[in-house]
Every structure is written in C-alpha cells, then in structure tokens.
Amino acid sequence: MFVRAALLAFVATVTPATAVADGSVCVSPHVPMAERQVVSCLDELTTAGTVASGHTVAADWAGLTHAGLPQLVGVPGIQIDGYFPDTSTTNANHGWQHDAQFVLRLPDRWNGGLVVSGSPGNRRQYANDRAISDFVLSKGYAFAATDKGNTGLTFYRDGRRPGDAVAEWHRRVTQLTIAAKAVVAQRYGRLPARTIAAGISNGGYLVRWQLENNPWLFDGGVDWEGTLWRADGPNLFTFLPTALRNYPAYAAGDQAAHDRILAAGYPPGSEFLWPYHNQVYWDLTQRIYREEFDPTFDGALEAGIPYCASGTPNCDADYDYASRPPEVKRAVSRIALTGRIGKPLITLQGTLDTLLPISQSGDVYAAMVQNKRLHRYHRIENGTHADGLVDVYPDRLVPMAPEFQKAVIELEHWLG
C-alpha cells in the first residue's frame, strides 16, 4: 500500500502532455530514478516499425525466434529509452556506453496491464522484442525491459565479489518494475491493474526470483526455460563440465562418453543438437559463469581457456563444483532459488533443451515449488533452448514462442 500511495503521489506532481503537429497528444512521462531518458512517439511499437525507425537493435534478439513467427503490426504509442545510474559500461546501445539501460513501450490502446522482463543470456534491453514485446504489445499491454545492469561476455567484471553481477540483475528488474508502474500511471491516469513478469532463460530465472522475493510487485509470471541456480545443485556447473569433458570422445565414436553425457542429464534424442551446442554454448557458458562465481579456479586467467582438452591445467572441462571451496557455494547461494513463489507462475521448457537440460532444470524447479496451487508446468515436446534452431531442424524441433503466447493467455484466464 505504501508503494502504491507513493507512486500515485509522484504521478500527481507530473503534467506530461504536449501537443504534436497533427493535433494529437504525445505524452512525455518522466521515468523515476532514471539518469537519462529519450521519449519517442511512434506509429509502430512492434519490430515491424522499430527496426526501420532505429528504436530496436536486431542483434540483441538474433537467433531467439524462428522465421515462421508471425510479424505483428498496428501498435502506435510511446517508447522511452534510457538508463538508470550505474558505474559499469558494457552496453554500447545508442552509443551510451552505459549499463542499466531500459526500454518502455506504452501503446495508445492499453488493456490495463504491464509486462516486465529481464534480458536472456547476457543480451541487451531489446533482446525480448520479437519473442515477447511484439506479442504483449499487440494485446494492449505496456512493456518494459532491462539489460539487467551488465551485458556481454565479460559481465562478470561487474561488482566487487563473486555473484555481484548476477545479484544486480534482481535489483534492476525490481527498479524497472517500480519505475514502469509510475510511468504507466502518468500515461494512462492509473496504475496497472495487472503486472506480469515474463522472461526467457536468465530472464525466466528472474521471473522466478521476483515471484519468490517480491511477489507484491506482480500478479503473476511466465517463466520460459529459466536458468536454475541452487547452491547444492543442480546448476550449470553440475552438468556443463561433463558435456565438455566427454564430447570429443563422443564425437570420435566412444559409446561410454555418450552414456556419460546422458547420465549428466542431457535428453536422449538431443544428440543432433550436441555439435552446435558444443561449438556455441557449452564452453562459453561454463567459463563465463564459473568466472562470476569461482574466479580463483583458473588462477590469474580470466574465464579460463576456450575449448581446452581435459587434462589441461585450469581447464573448465575438469571443473568439479562439489570439490570447490565453501565460498563458491556461498556465492551461488546468494542468488539461489527456493521455490517459495508468492504469485501464480507458469513455467515452460522444451524436452530437447540442450543448454539447460530439462531434467536438471524445469523438472527440478517444478518439484521445488512449495505451493503447487501457484505453479503450472508445461513440458514442450521437442522444444529446445533457442527457437532459431527450428529453422535448421524444422522437422525435428517445435518453436517455443507460440507456447509462450498460449501461456500468457492461460495466465490471463487464471488471474481472472
């Protein structure tokens, strides 16, 4: 109640409307706490217009959606780009060289709701534009997204102690949610009637974390293949090294190596995806996240040795999370999930997810959730982690984006 009252008091002090040339009204809301903001009134807020107008960055969302995802159109409104105060500089969007960048979109035809999202992976604030923003805008929601406060392959340099960079993600989603509610109230004259958290991968992890720790800010959430962090495992470090260590022998025809990868949790039938994940995801993910939580493992090196062979000194293929010093688990425990969600949550994960194996991720989190009445879990047969791979294997994979859209509608009905 205090936050709601404070937001309404802030809105009462702002008179944002200014006339534009055609006689309509373009509102210029103020984003609380923002250090910089740029307001644009656009004929099209979806990527059908923002690519050409320069109000998105296609590289931020490359590979996350499949070519068959329908392009939605017909959403005029206001876009606000900006950033909150921050000391790190990994995000180069707009030439700002400043982190904690955000985007807010306010459609002219509003349905009374707000969707807030953190970026997947270590991508920037526009990463959800095709997969999430386009769809929810077409339904009338206001949309807000953050880069989470640090981006790129050296995100782990942010902060002073292990785990700080990931811990900042929590604060940035919370900060943006509070600010976005105030902006919505300025634009439409009232606070959102419904606020939904939604995200992919690391963004899905943040949906879970927010509903566990800040349920008062949200009415529900959709978690699309969220990353699972648990101090005692499973987590990335309990299965990725096994894949890295055994893949070369598997590729050479070693059946025992194949069986060890499956035993680590990788789904049977996903073998056709292993070469791509070995080349693109497994090694990089292990090294940069291990550097975030356990920087002493490789001594003076930073994020280890790319594609090192097992037996090489300081090689992440030989990383053994269980034997690492207690402070490593303490760093993970700072950002770990508990399953104690306080608002309705829908979790989606593909059965052929080969970055975050479903047996080590979605299945485990579903078992962790303590109040089962607040959780619905959908295992999507033949879905994988990145929908871009559907274009490569259209006869073997199904896209996750349509399932996400169904989940948003399901959550709406659930919330009533």
N, C-alpha and C positions, 0 to 999 in steps of 0.2 A: 504494500500500500504506500510506503514511503517513497519508493522509486516512482510509482505511478504519479503520486502527487507532485514530486519534484519535476518530472517530465512535463506535466501539464502547466506548472508554474513557469517553466522555461519557455514553453510554447507561447504563453500569454504575452511574453515580452518581445516577440518577434513579429514583424509585419513584412512578409517576404514578397508580396505580389508586385510585379512590374508589368506594364503593358508592352506588347511587341507589335511589330509593324502591321500585322494583319488584323489587329483589333482583339485578338485572343489574349489570355492572361498566361504569362510564363512565370511560375513561382520560383523564387531563388531561396530555398531553405538554407539554414545555417546548420552545419554538422557539429554538434557539441564535441569538444575536445580536439577537433581537427586542427592541425597546424596549417594545412593548405587545402583548398577545395576549388574546383572548377565546375561551374554549373552549365549544362548544355540542354537546350530544348530541342528534341529530335523528332523527326517524322516517323522514325522506326527505331525501337529499342532492341529488337532482336538482331541476331547476327546477319540477317538479310539486309540490314541497313548499316549496322555499326562497323562492319568490315570496311565498307566503302567510305564511311564518314570518319574513320580513324578513332572510333570510340570502343574498339576492342583490339586485341592483339592475337591473331590467329595462331601464332606459335605457342601461345600459352595453353591452348586446348588441342594441339595437334596430336592425333593418334588415339584420343579418348572416345571418339564416336565413330560409327560406321557410316559409309557413304549413303546407305539407304535411310538414314534418319531424316524424316521429313523436315523441310525448312519452313518454319512457322513465320508468319508475317502479320502486319496490321496492328502494331502496338506502338502508337505515338506516346510521348511522355518526356520526362526529365531524367537526365543522367548526371550524377555527381561523381567526379573523380577527385581523389585527394589522398592525403596521408595524415596519420596521427604522429605526434612526436616520437622519435626513435633515434638511436645512435648508430644503427647498422645500415649498410648501403648496398646490399646485394641486388636490389630490384632496380633495374635500369629503365623500366617503362616510363614513357613521357620524357626521358632524359633527366629524370629527377634524381637518380642515384640515391634513393631513399626508401627504406623499408616501412612496413606498416601501411602500405598503400591499400586503398579500398575503392570499390565501385558501388554506388547505389543507383537503382533504377526505379522510377515512380511512374507507372502507367497512367495515362489520362483516365482510363476506365478501370477503376480499382474495385476489387472484390472484398476489401476489408482486411486482407491478410498480408503477412510479411514472411518471406523465406530468407534465412540467413545461412551462409555457407563459408567454410574454410576451404582453401585450395587443396587438391590432391597432390600427392608426392611433395616435391619442393618447388611446385609451379607458382606462378604469379596470380594476381587477383582475377584475371579474365579466364582462368582455366575451366571454370564451370559454365562458360557462356553457351556453348552448344548443348551440353548434356543436361543442364539444369535450368539456367536462366531463361533460355528461349521458351521452354515449356511452361514454367510457372508464370512468366510474364503474359503468355497467351491466355492463361486462365484468370488473369487480373491481379495476381499478387505483385506487391512491391518486392524487390530483390536486393540483397546486399551481400557482398563477398569481400573477403580479406586475403591478402597474401600470407597471413599468419605471423608476420613480423620478421621473417627471414626466408630467403629463397635460394635456389641453385644448389650446385654440387658441394659448395663449401659452407652450407648453412650452419654446420657445427661450430664454426668460428664465433658465432654469436653467443654472448653470455660469458660468464666467468667460471662456471663449474659444470661438470658433466650433467647433461639433462636440461640445462638452462634454455637452450634453443627450442626444444620441444615444449617446455613449460610455458614459454612465451606464447605459443600457439593458443593456449587456453585463454590467456588474458586478452589476446587480440580479438577472438571471437566474442568474448563477453563484452569487451569495449564497443565493438561494432554493433552488437545487438542493442545495447542501451542507446547508442547514438542513433541507430536506424529507427528505433521506435519514436524518438523525438522528431526526427525528420519526417516520418510518416504523419505524425500529429500536426506538424506545421503545414504539410502539403494538403492534407485532407480534412483537418479540423478535429480529428480524434485519433486516439491511439489504435493500433491494430487490434482487431477483435480476435485474431489468431496469429500466433507466431510459430513457425515451423523451422527446425534445424534440419539441414539436408547436406549430404556430402559424400564424396567418393574416396575410398582408400584412406589416406590420412585425414581427409575431410570427414569420412564416416566415423573414424576414431573420435574426432572432435564432437560429432553428434552424440555419441555415447557418453563422452566425458561431460558434456554440458548437461545432459539429462540426468547424469549421476550427481553432479556437483552444483548445478544452477538450474534445477527444474522450474523454479519460479519465473524464469525468463521466457519459458517456452510452453507451448501447448502440446507439442509432440515432435517427433523427428523421423526422418527416413535415413537409415544408415546403409549406404551402398558399399558393401565389401570393406568395412572398416578394418584398419590395422589393429591387431590385438597386442597390447602390452601388459605383461604380467611379470612380476619380479621373479617368481619361481617357474616361469614358463607355462605354456608355450609362448614364445615370442620369436621375432625374426632370427635371433641368434641360436635358437634351438633346432632350426631346420635348414637355414641357408648354408651353413658350412658343410653340412652333409652333401648337399647338392653340388657345391663347388668341388669338394674333395673327390667325389665319385664320378662326376660327369665325364671327365676324359677317359676313364676306363670303360664306362658305359658306352661311349661313342665308339670305342675300339672293339666293342662286342662282348664285354665282360658281363655275364648274367648276374654275378654276385653284386657288382656295382649297381646294376639296375635295381636289384632287390633292396639294396640299402637305401636308395633314393625313395623307393616306395615306402619303406619302413619308416622313413623320416616324416611321412605324411603326404607326400605328393600323390595326386589321384591317379589310379590306374586308368589308362586311356588317354592321359595327357602327354604321352611321350612325344607326339608330333610337335608339341609346343616347347619341348625342352631345349632344342638348339637355339631358338630365338631368345628364350629367357636366359640361357647361359651366356649368350653374347651381349644382351642388352640390360637385363635387370639384376640377375642374381649377384654377380660380383660387385657391381657398383653399390647396390643397396646394402649389402653386408658391410662393405668398407666404410661408407659414409655414416651409417647409423652406429656402427661399432665405434667409430671415432667420436661420435657425440656422447656415448655413454661410457666408453672404455678407452680413452686416448692413450693410456700408458701401455697398452698391449703391444704396440709396434715401436715403442721407444721414441726416438726423435722423428720418426716418419710421421707423415700426416695422411691418414686414411690409407695406410698400407701400400701394398704392391699390387697393381692391377694384374689380374689373371695369373697370379703366381701358382706354381705347381706345389702340391702337397709336399712337405719336407723342406721347403724354402724357409729360412728364418723369418719370423714375423709375418707369416703368411696367413691370411684370413681363412683360407681353406681348412686350416688346422685349428681354428678358433674353438675353444671349449668353454662355453659360457658357465657350465656347472663348476669348473675349477678356478674361475677367476676370483679375485679378492672380494670381500664383502661389500666394499664401497661401490662396486659395479651394480650389484643388485639394489643397493640403496638408491643409486641414481635412477634406475628403472622404476623403483617403487614410487618415486616422487611423481611420476606421470602415469602410473599404472591404473588400469580399470578395475572396478569392483563388482559390476553387475547390479549395483543398487540404483537403478533408474527410478525417477520420480514422476515421469510422464510417459504416455504411450509412445512406443518405438517400434518401427518396422525395420527389420534387417533383411537385406538381400545379399546373397552371394552365389556365384556360379560354381557348379560342381567341378569344372575344369580350370578353376583359378590356379595358375601355376606360379604366381608370385607369392600369394598368401594362401597356401593350401587350405581348403575348406575344413578339413579335419582338425587343423591346428588353429583355426581362426573362428569362422562363423559358428561352427558346431560347438566350440568351446564356450564362446560368449553366450550363446543361447542357453547352455547349461548353467552359466554363472548367474544369469538374471534371476534375482530372488523373487520378485513379484511377477509371476508368469502372466497375470492378467494384463500387465502393461507391455507385453512383448509378443510380437508376431514375427516368425522367422520363415523366410521363403528361400529354399534351396533351388536355384535356377539350373535345370538340367542343361548341360553343355554350354553354360555361360563361362566366360573367362575374365581376367582382370581388366584388360583394355579392349574396348569394342572395336578399335581399329583393326584388330586381328581377324574380325569377322569378314573383312574384305579379302583377306588372304585365304581363309578357310570357310567359305560360305556354306559348304555342305557339311561341316563338322562342328561349327560353333553357332550359337544364337546370341543376338545382341542383348545387353543388359539394359540399355536406355529405355526401351518400351516397358520393361518390367518396373523400372523406376517410376515411369509415368503412371502405371497402374497403381503403384504403391502410394503415390501422392493422393490419387483419387480414393484409394482404400482408407488412407488416414483421414481424409476429409469426412468420409461417412462414419468412421469410427468415432471421431471427435463430435460429430453431430452438428 
